Amino acid sequence: MGEYYLRKCLDLLEKATPIKHRDCGKQCLKRCCGGGLNDAVFLFPGEREQLSEGSFEFLKTEANYGFDALLCGGKCNRKHRPLGCRIFPLFPLATEVNDGIKICVVFDPRAIRICPLSKNTGIISHSFIRSVKRAGEYMLLDEEMRNYLLALSEELREYAFLDYKLGCSNKKMPIFTVCS
């Protein structure tokens, strides 16, 4: 990804939090930051180079379209968090439409079993939702990031559909009202 657009996304979400003026990790004892192998975060294009100064372990994976995953051990410097952590538990779902690509902010279906906010999406800060949407729009400006976002969005739609059809989730993927 163009370093400029990645930096814009990271800066935009540096101080943004899902619950306004509160550390949402205190609500669930930081379940999303457990530090185990199941807590690895997929990296977006260009992030490995940006995150090399943090104390992270990078994992090669066949998933994630050739990009690495990151394992933080459950502790990190907030300033060096990857984009996947900054947007969690939401995701800027990209959909190709007739006149371009539309971004809809959704609750990441991979987060439903981890994050208690999935049961009460109404308390998620509107400014956080807008920041995730803007980050998605920045991602569309770079070809590599746009292709990655479209592919991962399709994968998340399939994941949510299967989860719903198999009865693992009693609701479809919540979509917030900031689609464009």
N, C-alpha and C positions, 0 to 999 in steps of 0.2 A: 504494500500500500504506500502511496505517497506519504512520506514522513509528515508533511504539512497537515494533511487531513487526519492522520492518526493522532497527531499532537492536539489538534482541535477537539477531537472526540474525548481524549483523555483529560484535557483541561476543562472542557465543558462539564464533565462528570466528576471532577476531583473532589468537590465538596458536596455534591448532590447525594441525598439519602432518601430511601423509600418513605420514611416517616419523618415529616418535617421536625427539625430541631431535636431529633432523638436518634440514638444509636439503635437501629432495629435489631442488631445482634444481641442486645440485652434482653430482647423479648423471647428469644429461643436458645439462649446460650451459644450463639454463633454456630448453629448447625451447618450453615453453608461453608464454614471455615474449619471444618473438622481436621483437616490435614492428612486424612487417610487416602489411600489410592483411589477410592471411590469419589473423592472430593477434588480430583484434578480438574482444572479449568482449561477448556480449549482456547488456544490463542488465535487471535485474528491476524490476518496477513501483516507482516512487518513488526509485530509486537516482540518477538524474541529479541531482536536487536535493541529495541527500546528498553526492555526489562533486564538486560544483562547486568545492570548495576545492583539489582536486588539480590536477596539471599533465597533464590528459588532453585528448584530442581526441575529441569526440563525433561519431558518424556517424549520419546518418539512414539507415534501411534499410527495405525493404519486408518483410523477414523480421522475426522476433521480435515479431510481434503488435502492431506499432505502437510498440514501445519502442526507444530508441536502442541503438546498440552503442558501445563505447568502445575507443579505441586509445591505448595507453600509451607507445609508443615503446620498450618493453623495459625501462624503469626506472620504478619508482614507490616511494612511501613505503608500506610494508606496512600502516600504519594506515589508509590511504585506498584499499586494494584493494577492488574490487567483489565482490559475493557470488559471482559466477561463478568468480572467481580463488580465493576462499577455500575453495570446495567442490571445486575441481579436484584430481584427475581423477575424482571421484565425482559422483553426482547423486541427489537424493532423489526417486525416481520415484513419482509419485502415481497410484493406481489406485482408481477408484470400485468399491466392493463393496456388498453388500446393506445393511450397517449403517453406511455412511459412506465414508471415504476411507482407504486403506491407503498408508503410505509404506514403500517398500523402497529401501535404498541400493544403487545399482548403479554399476558402472564406466561412466562416460559414454562411449557409443560414438564420440563425436566425438574422444575423447582416445586411442583405441586406436593410431592411427598416430603419435602425438606422444609419449606418455608411456611410458617403459620399465617403469613399474609394472604395465602391462597384462599383461606377461609373467610377473610375479611378484606377484600380488595378495595373497599371504600375508604380505608384509612391511608391508602398510598397517596403521597403528596402529588398534587397536580403539577407542581413545578418539576418534580422528579420525572413524571411521565413525559412532560414536554421536553426535558433534557434528553431523555432516551430517544424520543422522536427526532430531535435535532441531530443527535449523534448518528442515527440511521440515515438521515438526509446527507450528512457529510460523507458517510461511507459510500453513498451512491455516486459521489463525485470522482471516485477513483475506480478504474476498471477492475483491478484485482480484488479490491474490497467489495465492489458491487457484485461480481460473480460469486464470491464467497458467501455474501449475505443472501443472495438468491438461492444458492444451493442449500445453505443451512436452514433457511426459511422453509423450503420444501420438505426437508428432513423433519423439522419440528411439526409441520402440519401432519405429516404421516405418523409421527410419534403420538401426537395428541389424538388423532383419529383412532389409532389402534388402542390406545389407553382407554378411550371412551367406549369403543366397541367391545373390548374385552371385559368391561366392567371394573377396570382398575380405578377409574375416576368417574364420579357421578355427574360431572359437568363438562361441557365443551370448553375449549380454551377461551378464557375471558378476553374480550377485546375492549380496550379503552376507547374513548370517544375522540381521540386525536389522530384519526386517519386522514391522510391527504392524498 
